[in-house]
Amino acid sequence: MTIEEILELVRPNIRTLKPYSTARDEFKGELGVFLDANESPYDTGWNRYPDPHQNKLKELVSKQKGIDSQCLFLGNGSDEAIDVLYRVFCVPSKDNVVAISPSYGMYTVTADINDIEVRTVLLNPDFSLPVDRLLTASDHRTKMMFLCSPNNPSGNTFDRDAILSLLKGFHGMVVLDEAYVDFCSGGSLKDLIPEYPNLVILQTCSKARGLAALRLGMAIADRNVIRLMSMVKYPYNISGVTQKIALEFLSRSVESEVAEIIRERGRLIRELAQFKFVRKVYPSEANFILIKVDDADGLYDYLTSREIIVRNRSKVPMCEGCLRITVGLEEENNQLLKHLKSYETCDIC
Ligand SMILES: *Cc1c(COP(=O)(O)O)cnc(C)c1O
């Protein structure tokens, strides 16, 4: 798709929107007597509005990820990026999106909140991408397609060629959620953005980066798409506290932590497969493992009562009998395994 074609997908009221201009937009210097934003003049450390464009933070992220900072949108979690994408592209009660299933629940919840129809398309039985069914599910009012790789909760990545077929064959935005990209061997598809301006990549500081409480996520896309998203967001969507702490923590290397989680993931996969009540351990390129067991609800309750909290996914399409287990510290994983052993040998469970 060309940029011109992408701009035609945008909601008419957003195409003509005149965004809010902050006091900091109208005067950009750092020094001076600031009497323009009705802030308190008393220094609390936090009395001034933060940078609405998060320039310093974007500069750091763009250097780390090797992308132009104009191709970067920062949000209050990737959840904000998802919501902003709906508000840029989808006319409520008229447009629709296509999303894979099973996958992350926020694509559907955010669509429901915005009154946008979601056409869910089941993955293939081996959890691979059903390219043809995704394309036939879309029509002339389908503005976006939501993919997630590595996918939550199945844990697998999708073939680059399958994603390329969708980027070429779908006349709309392909939103590829890479929340777990740091744990997978293939890496990000962000390098495709210059060639495919209909690609939006979502990443987050909530998982490998260890900053879930900060609420910082991002979209990487063509600068024209990012410009539209920035117009629609709240002016000060990333607080001064978040910007300050993110600048500090993003310089920290998480390489060894990610390596340790990947090692523990391998160990857990091998150990989990030994239990008689485990029917299937799905391969994982993320920091969690999906397993199919004889009695998911029973095992979930057993673990919960022993203060081991996992995610019961047994009511999710294609995940009947499944629990999703996050890879923890070695000691935490040992506790999980210990309780699974006692569950296996317990007659009255
Ligand atoms: C955890 C997760 C996120 C993270 O969302 P934030 O709002 O950035 O915390 C995004 N996508 C998927 C698929 C996830 O599992």
The ligand as an SDF file (V2000), in Angstrom:
LIG
                    3D

 15 15  0  0  0  0  0  0  0  0999 V2000
    1.4600   -8.2280   28.0420 C   0  0  0  0  0  0  0  0  0  0  0  0
    1.0730   -7.8970   26.6410 C   0  0  0  0  0  0  0  0  0  0  0  0
    1.1160   -6.5860   26.1800 C   0  0  0  0  0  0  0  0  0  0  0  0
    1.5620   -5.4700   27.0900 C   0  0  0  0  0  0  0  0  0  0  0  0
    0.6320   -4.4940   27.2060 O   0  0  0  0  0  0  0  0  0  0  0  0
    1.0590   -3.1670   28.0120 P   0  0  0  0  0  0  0  0  0  0  0  0
   -0.1760   -2.3400   27.9190 O   0  0  0  0  0  0  0  0  0  0  0  0
    2.2050   -2.5650   27.2480 O   0  0  0  0  0  0  0  0  0  0  0  0
    1.4430   -3.5700   29.3840 O   0  0  0  0  0  0  0  0  0  0  0  0
    0.8090   -6.3300   24.8730 C   0  0  0  0  0  0  0  0  0  0  0  0
    0.4650   -7.3240   24.0320 N   0  0  0  0  0  0  0  0  0  0  0  0
    0.4180   -8.5980   24.4440 C   0  0  0  0  0  0  0  0  0  0  0  0
    0.0720   -9.6720   23.4910 C   0  0  0  0  0  0  0  0  0  0  0  0
    0.7100   -8.9320   25.7530 C   0  0  0  0  0  0  0  0  0  0  0  0
    0.6270  -10.2070   26.1600 O   0  0  0  0  0  0  0  0  0  0  0  0
  1  2  1  0
  2  3  1  0
  2 14  2  0
  3  4  1  0
  3 10  2  0
  4  5  1  0
  5  6  1  0
  6  7  2  0
  6  8  1  0
  6  9  1  0
 10 11  1  0
 11 12  2  0
 12 13  1  0
 12 14  1  0
 14 15  1  0
M  END
$$$$
